[in-house]
Amino acid sequence: MICYSILGPFFPKEAEKKGASSTIVGFIFGCFALFNFLTSLIMGKYLVQIGAKFMFVSGMFVSGCATILFGMLDRAPDGPIFIGLCFLTRAVDAIGFSAAITASFSILAKAFPNNIATVLGSLEIFTGLGLVLGPPIGGFLYQSFGYEVPFLVLGCAVLILVPLNMYLLPKYDSTPGKDSFLKLIALPKVVFLCLSVISLSGCLGFLDPTLSLFVLEKFKLPTGYVGLVFLGLALSYSLSSPLLGFLSDKVPRVRKWLLVFGGLLTSLCYFFLGPAPVLHIESKLWLFVLMLVLIGFSLAMTGIPLFPEIISYAYENGFEEGLSLLGLVSGLFNAMWSTGSFVGPTLGGFLNDKLGFEWAAAIQGGFPLLSGLAVGTWYLYEASHRRRSIPENLPSTDQERAYLLSSET
């Protein structure tokens, strides 16, 4: 995640020197999510045939090499050649990243089948740390040593981990399943859960192009303090994720409440983040930071139960247990996450330009509201359908009497 997040502090300025406009820079960032979406589905489908361990290790190798190559692009000629190479290396990096992430989710779910949410929640600590530490580490290395060094250091760090994972990771053998993405996505509940994934990643992505500008303009903070504002969201998300994961595994029935109320709380927080002009509340720094902390917690409420909930529902609907299904779910989850990661910053930047941050944040809050209500409506339908089916399965009075008489004789 550090490799993913180091670009923000310095790459836009460097790309501008090489002849790339702000729009082109946005597309360079966005192409990562686009290729991640496309390749996640393919990697998930053929996880068993390729092998989870090989996919993870090779994905890390490709991503590490692409990161190093991206650091060499300052030597490329200005203009179209530089821009084209940026798109190419980001696309290759996205392919490696999607392979590693898809395989890692499947390996973890296979290794800890009864504690999936707890394990994923614990790993979110390091995801949050990567997102938080990436910009300052990248900015420090850039200021101290220039453009190339941040990518060389982090790319080499990833490559060093490749032989370590080759030695430590177990190899899981499995036979390809007959299930497909179409069969999985045809389940209504999975569709609603996918909307929650898109909403979750979109809400996070919305903040990338908008939050720092709003903080600098509204609160007149020094540039160095903007990272501290981000810290509130990242810490609350990272620290609450393992606790919510543990709760989700130990009390599975609480997952539906986490999903529904997490979406509603996220929506409310985005409405107050600006705050929305209709509230006629003056924006305060303490309120802004408080909303970011609550957003981190509410996004963890929504995000942590999603993966095990999709797996459980697939099992209930006749999908074969094993690595093949885990690959399908991992690929689908990462593809939906990439969709939100692409839509969130793109739509957020557009709304921010046209309407301002206050209205843009309020509109963004509508997406988790809709996904939370959709998931909640489905759970209500499930509960009512279950109650109606119970009397139909009970034996009638005549059947009970006949059974008792036959028992007595």
C-alpha positions as semicolon CSV with decimal commas, in nm:
position;residue;x (nm);y (nm);z (nm)
1;M;0,000;0,000;0,000
2;I;0,296;0,234;0,051
3;C;0,395;0,180;-0,314
4;Y;0,037;0,265;-0,410
5;S;0,017;0,584;-0,204
6;I;0,360;0,748;-0,251
7;L;0,270;0,925;-0,576
8;G;0,041;1,189;-0,429
9;P;0,288;1,442;-0,283
10;F;0,518;1,486;-0,583
11;F;0,418;1,301;-0,901
12;P;0,160;1,557;-1,028
13;K;0,423;1,832;-1,016
14;E;0,685;1,615;-1,188
15;A;0,435;1,508;-1,455
16;E;0,346;1,871;-1,522
17;K;0,713;1,946;-1,586
18;K;0,715;1,663;-1,843
19;G;0,417;1,808;-2,032
20;A;0,122;1,623;-1,873
21;S;-0,189;1,824;-1,791
22;S;-0,389;1,781;-1,471
23;T;-0,648;1,582;-1,665
24;I;-0,383;1,345;-1,798
25;V;-0,240;1,301;-1,449
26;G;-0,587;1,209;-1,328
27;F;-0,617;0,946;-1,600
28;I;-0,272;0,808;-1,511
29;F;-0,397;0,758;-1,156
30;G;-0,729;0,621;-1,279
31;C;-0,584;0,366;-1,521
32;F;-0,447;0,174;-1,222
33;A;-0,800;0,113;-1,094
34;L;-0,929;0,032;-1,444
35;F;-0,670;-0,240;-1,511
36;N;-0,705;-0,365;-1,155
37;F;-1,077;-0,413;-1,221
38;L;-1,027;-0,602;-1,546
39;T;-0,748;-0,830;-1,426
40;S;-0,904;-0,907;-1,086
41;L;-1,190;-1,090;-1,255
42;I;-0,949;-1,291;-1,470
43;M;-0,717;-1,372;-1,180
44;G;-1,009;-1,480;-0,962
45;K;-1,147;-1,706;-1,233
46;Y;-0,817;-1,886;-1,301
47;L;-0,673;-1,881;-0,949
48;V;-0,680;-2,260;-0,912
49;Q;-0,529;-2,325;-1,255
50;I;-0,246;-2,074;-1,197
51;G;-0,199;-2,156;-0,829
52;A;-0,259;-1,918;-0,541
53;K;0,102;-1,915;-0,421
54;F;0,248;-1,864;-0,769
55;M;-0,004;-1,588;-0,844
56;F;0,080;-1,405;-0,521
57;V;0,458;-1,430;-0,560
58;S;0,460;-1,344;-0,931
59;G;0,222;-1,054;-0,868
60;M;0,462;-0,912;-0,610
61;F;0,753;-0,955;-0,852
62;V;0,572;-0,777;-1,136
63;S;0,454;-0,496;-0,908
64;G;0,803;-0,445;-0,763
65;C;0,963;-0,429;-1,107
66;A;0,695;-0,190;-1,235
67;T;0,750;0,037;-0,934
68;I;1,123;0,055;-1,008
69;L;1,056;0,125;-1,378
70;F;0,814;0,403;-1,287
71;G;1,099;0,567;-1,099
72;M;1,307;0,573;-1,418
73;L;1,051;0,768;-1,619
74;D;1,204;1,105;-1,536
75;R;1,470;1,011;-1,794
76;A;1,208;0,961;-2,066
77;P;1,157;1,235;-2,329
78;D;0,896;1,495;-2,245
79;G;0,549;1,482;-2,393
80;P;0,368;1,181;-2,544
81;I;0,650;0,931;-2,482
82;F;0,661;1,010;-2,110
83;I;0,282;1,001;-2,083
84;G;0,257;0,673;-2,274
85;L;0,522;0,507;-2,057
86;C;0,341;0,628;-1,744
87;F;0,021;0,459;-1,861
88;L;0,209;0,142;-1,954
89;T;0,397;0,103;-1,626
90;R;0,088;0,186;-1,416
91;A;-0,112;-0,074;-1,610
92;V;0,156;-0,340;-1,555
93;D;0,175;-0,245;-1,187
94;A;-0,203;-0,282;-1,160
95;I;-0,186;-0,631;-1,310
96;G;0,074;-0,739;-1,056
97;F;-0,113;-0,571;-0,772
98;S;-0,444;-0,739;-0,861
99;A;-0,275;-1,079;-0,883
100;A;-0,112;-1,039;-0,541
101;I;-0,424;-0,903;-0,368
102;T;-0,663;-1,158;-0,521
103;A;-0,434;-1,446;-0,427
104;S;-0,367;-1,312;-0,077
105;F;-0,738;-1,290;0,007
106;S;-0,788;-1,647;-0,111
107;I;-0,485;-1,779;0,079
108;L;-0,599;-1,613;0,402
109;A;-0,955;-1,739;0,365
110;K;-0,824;-2,090;0,299
111;A;-0,582;-2,081;0,593
112;F;-0,831;-1,930;0,842
113;P;-1,178;-2,043;0,726
114;N;-1,345;-1,976;1,062
115;N;-1,181;-1,640;1,130
116;I;-1,182;-1,465;0,793
117;A;-1,314;-1,132;0,919
118;T;-1,073;-1,128;1,215
119;V;-0,771;-1,191;0,992
120;L;-0,877;-0,939;0,728
121;G;-0,956;-0,686;0,998
122;S;-0,612;-0,732;1,152
123;L;-0,446;-0,685;0,814
124;E;-0,635;-0,358;0,767
125;I;-0,408;-0,216;1,039
126;F;-0,119;-0,248;0,796
127;T;-0,330;-0,125;0,505
128;G;-0,408;0,189;0,700
129;L;-0,045;0,232;0,800
130;G;0,060;0,195;0,438
131;L;-0,183;0,462;0,324
132;V;-0,074;0,694;0,606
133;L;0,301;0,637;0,580
134;G;0,317;0,635;0,200
135;P;0,286;1,011;0,137
136;P;0,532;1,127;0,408
137;I;0,788;0,857;0,321
138;G;0,757;0,933;-0,049
139;G;0,777;1,307;0,014
140;F;1,083;1,274;0,238
141;L;1,273;1,053;-0,007
142;Y;1,179;1,281;-0,295
143;Q;1,294;1,597;-0,120
144;S;1,615;1,434;0,002
145;F;1,723;1,229;-0,299
146;G;1,508;1,320;-0,599
147;Y;1,239;1,152;-0,809
148;E;1,395;0,809;-0,863
149;V;1,486;0,707;-0,508
150;P;1,133;0,662;-0,359
151;F;1,041;0,413;-0,630
152;L;1,377;0,235;-0,621
153;V;1,365;0,189;-0,243
154;L;1,007;0,065;-0,226
155;G;1,029;-0,144;-0,542
156;C;1,341;-0,320;-0,410
157;A;1,168;-0,373;-0,074
158;V;0,885;-0,555;-0,252
159;L;1,131;-0,768;-0,451
160;I;1,316;-0,866;-0,132
161;L;0,989;-1,008;0,003
162;V;0,942;-1,233;-0,301
163;P;1,190;-1,512;-0,202
164;L;1,073;-1,485;0,160
165;N;0,714;-1,556;0,059
166;M;0,825;-1,833;-0,176
167;Y;0,979;-2,007;0,124
168;L;0,712;-1,935;0,388
169;L;0,381;-1,966;0,205
170;P;0,218;-2,310;0,184
171;K;0,106;-2,446;-0,149
172;Y;-0,266;-2,519;-0,174
173;D;-0,373;-2,778;-0,430
174;S;-0,731;-2,772;-0,550
175;T;-0,939;-2,877;-0,848
176;P;-1,112;-2,613;-1,064
177;G;-1,477;-2,564;-0,974
178;K;-1,773;-2,546;-1,210
179;D;-1,905;-2,220;-1,066
180;S;-1,863;-1,889;-1,249
181;F;-1,873;-1,516;-1,189
182;L;-2,207;-1,495;-1,367
183;K;-2,361;-1,747;-1,130
184;L;-2,218;-1,561;-0,831
185;I;-2,323;-1,214;-0,945
186;A;-2,671;-1,344;-1,032
187;L;-2,745;-1,386;-0,661
188;P;-2,947;-1,078;-0,553
189;K;-2,777;-1,043;-0,216
190;V;-2,433;-1,052;-0,380
191;V;-2,540;-0,764;-0,606
192;F;-2,636;-0,554;-0,304
193;L;-2,312;-0,643;-0,125
194;C;-2,114;-0,546;-0,436
195;L;-2,287;-0,208;-0,430
196;S;-2,165;-0,172;-0,072
197;V;-1,807;-0,249;-0,182
198;I;-1,826;0,013;-0,460
199;S;-1,976;0,265;-0,219
200;L;-1,704;0,197;0,041
201;S;-1,408;0,237;-0,194
202;G;-1,577;0,531;-0,368
203;C;-1,611;0,716;-0,037
204;L;-1,242;0,665;0,034
205;G;-1,141;0,762;-0,320
206;F;-1,356;1,075;-0,310
207;L;-1,125;1,226;-0,049
208;D;-0,805;1,189;-0,256
209;P;-0,854;1,483;-0,496
210;T;-1,075;1,698;-0,270
211;L;-0,982;1,682;0,098
212;S;-0,639;1,844;0,094
213;L;-0,757;2,136;-0,121
214;F;-1,054;2,199;0,109
215;V;-0,839;2,189;0,424
216;L;-0,582;2,428;0,279
217;E;-0,840;2,677;0,153
218;K;-1,096;2,658;0,434
219;F;-0,882;2,628;0,745
220;K;-0,561;2,791;0,614
221;L;-0,347;2,511;0,756
222;P;0,019;2,470;0,654
223;T;0,076;2,199;0,395
224;G;0,258;1,982;0,649
225;Y;-0,052;1,959;0,869
226;V;-0,276;1,817;0,595
227;G;-0,130;1,471;0,653
228;L;-0,227;1,493;1,019
229;V;-0,589;1,552;0,917
230;F;-0,578;1,232;0,709
231;L;-0,434;1,053;1,011
232;G;-0,765;1,067;1,201
233;L;-0,948;0,865;0,937
234;A;-0,667;0,615;0,884
235;L;-0,614;0,547;1,255
236;S;-0,982;0,502;1,338
237;Y;-1,020;0,266;1,042
238;S;-0,708;0,066;1,126
239;L;-0,773;0,034;1,499
240;S;-1,143;-0,054;1,472
241;S;-1,104;-0,309;1,189
242;P;-0,962;-0,600;1,396
243;L;-1,222;-0,548;1,670
244;L;-1,508;-0,544;1,421
245;G;-1,358;-0,847;1,245
246;F;-1,343;-1,042;1,571
247;L;-1,705;-0,948;1,647
248;S;-1,812;-1,047;1,296
249;D;-1,655;-1,393;1,326
250;K;-1,776;-1,467;1,679
251;V;-2,131;-1,338;1,624
252;P;-2,205;-1,382;1,250
253;R;-2,562;-1,258;1,282
254;V;-2,430;-0,912;1,373
255;R;-2,280;-0,868;1,025
256;K;-2,607;-0,748;0,874
257;W;-2,638;-0,477;1,138
258;L;-2,279;-0,366;1,081
259;L;-2,340;-0,341;0,707
260;V;-2,665;-0,146;0,736
261;F;-2,571;0,092;1,016
262;G;-2,220;0,137;0,878
263;G;-2,366;0,264;0,551
264;L;-2,612;0,495;0,726
265;L;-2,343;0,636;0,959
266;T;-2,107;0,695;0,665
267;S;-2,382;0,884;0,483
268;L;-2,454;1,101;0,786
269;C;-2,086;1,180;0,838
270;Y;-2,037;1,290;0,476
271;F;-2,343;1,513;0,510
272;F;-2,177;1,686;0,806
273;L;-1,824;1,678;0,662
274;G;-1,869;2,005;0,470
275;P;-2,118;2,050;0,629
276;A;-2,393;2,050;0,364
277;P;-2,512;2,408;0,300
278;V;-2,874;2,321;0,382
279;L;-2,772;2,266;0,746
280;H;-2,650;2,627;0,779
281;I;-2,366;2,511;1,007
282;E;-2,031;2,686;0,989
283;S;-1,742;2,455;0,906
284;K;-1,508;2,404;1,201
285;L;-1,178;2,216;1,208
286;W;-1,277;2,011;1,515
287;L;-1,603;1,906;1,348
288;F;-1,419;1,818;1,027
289;V;-1,165;1,598;1,208
290;L;-1,439;1,435;1,417
291;M;-1,634;1,344;1,103
292;L;-1,321;1,192;0,947
293;V;-1,265;0,979;1,258
294;L;-1,627;0,859;1,247
295;I;-1,600;0,795;0,872
296;G;-1,300;0,569;0,935
297;F;-1,499;0,373;1,192
298;S;-1,815;0,352;0,980
299;L;-1,622;0,238;0,672
300;A;-1,468;-0,040;0,881
301;M;-1,819;-0,137;0,996
302;T;-1,919;-0,177;0,632
303;G;-1,601;-0,317;0,483
304;I;-1,491;-0,589;0,725
305;P;-1,808;-0,810;0,714
306;L;-1,845;-0,791;0,334
307;F;-1,598;-1,061;0,228
308;P;-1,711;-1,334;0,474
309;E;-2,076;-1,243;0,410
310;I;-2,039;-1,302;0,034
311;I;-1,863;-1,635;0,098
312;S;-2,132;-1,749;0,345
313;Y;-2,413;-1,661;0,106
314;A;-2,238;-1,845;-0,179
315;Y;-2,214;-2,158;0,038
316;E;-2,585;-2,130;0,123
317;N;-2,669;-2,126;-0,247
318;G;-2,485;-2,443;-0,340
319;F;-2,139;-2,320;-0,438
320;E;-1,862;-2,574;-0,386
321;E;-1,637;-2,504;-0,090
322;G;-1,272;-2,468;-0,179
323;L;-1,006;-2,248;-0,332
324;S;-1,199;-2,206;-0,656
325;L;-1,486;-2,023;-0,485
326;L;-1,245;-1,817;-0,276
327;G;-1,077;-1,706;-0,598
328;L;-1,411;-1,602;-0,749
329;V;-1,507;-1,403;-0,440
330;S;-1,162;-1,243;-0,411
331;G;-1,163;-1,143;-0,777
332;L;-1,516;-1,004;-0,757
333;F;-1,441;-0,813;-0,436
334;N;-1,125;-0,654;-0,578
335;A;-1,297;-0,572;-0,908
336;M;-1,580;-0,392;-0,728
337;W;-1,328;-0,213;-0,506
338;S;-1,142;-0,094;-0,815
339;T;-1,468;0,032;-0,965
340;G;-1,527;0,251;-0,662
341;S;-1,163;0,360;-0,659
342;F;-1,207;0,485;-1,015
343;V;-1,554;0,641;-0,980
344;G;-1,492;0,804;-0,640
345;P;-1,203;1,037;-0,733
346;T;-1,337;1,104;-1,083
347;L;-1,688;1,196;-0,974
348;G;-1,560;1,365;-0,659
349;G;-1,325;1,590;-0,853
350;F;-1,599;1,682;-1,099
351;L;-1,854;1,762;-0,827
352;N;-1,594;1,956;-0,631
353;D;-1,519;2,175;-0,933
354;K;-1,884;2,236;-1,018
355;L;-2,054;2,257;-0,677
356;G;-1,783;2,296;-0,414
357;F;-1,667;2,053;-0,147
358;E;-1,969;2,096;0,081
359;W;-2,226;1,985;-0,177
360;A;-1,989;1,728;-0,330
361;A;-1,943;1,555;0,007
362;A;-2,319;1,558;0,071
363;I;-2,389;1,399;-0,269
364;Q;-2,115;1,142;-0,211
365;G;-2,289;1,053;0,116
366;G;-2,593;0,951;-0,084
367;F;-2,418;0,640;-0,218
368;P;-2,359;0,466;0,119
369;L;-2,713;0,569;0,214
370;L;-2,856;0,390;-0,090
371;S;-2,636;0,082;-0,046
372;G;-2,717;0,062;0,326
373;L;-3,091;0,088;0,259
374;A;-3,068;-0,169;-0,022
375;V;-2,886;-0,421;0,199
376;G;-3,126;-0,352;0,486
377;T;-3,427;-0,405;0,260
378;W;-3,286;-0,737;0,144
379;Y;-3,232;-0,856;0,501
380;L;-3,592;-0,760;0,587
381;Y;-3,712;-0,957;0,284
382;E;-3,503;-1,257;0,391
383;A;-3,644;-1,244;0,744
384;S;-4,006;-1,221;0,627
385;H;-3,954;-1,500;0,373
386;R;-3,800;-1,720;0,642
387;R;-4,097;-1,660;0,875
388;R;-4,344;-1,749;0,601
389;S;-4,161;-2,069;0,512
390;I;-4,157;-2,205;0,870
391;P;-4,534;-2,281;0,895
392;E;-4,527;-2,449;0,555
393;N;-4,262;-2,691;0,675
394;L;-4,444;-2,783;0,997
395;P;-4,665;-3,096;0,987
396;S;-5,041;-3,036;0,986
397;T;-5,271;-3,148;1,271
398;D;-5,395;-3,450;1,073
399;Q;-5,041;-3,554;0,995
400;E;-4,942;-3,527;1,360
401;R;-5,247;-3,734;1,469
402;A;-5,175;-4,007;1,214
403;Y;-4,812;-4,021;1,318
404;L;-4,900;-4,048;1,689
405;L;-5,162;-4,321;1,630
406;S;-4,920;-4,525;1,423
407;S;-4,659;-4,487;1,699
408;E;-4,898;-4,618;1,962
409;T;-4,984;-4,928;1,759
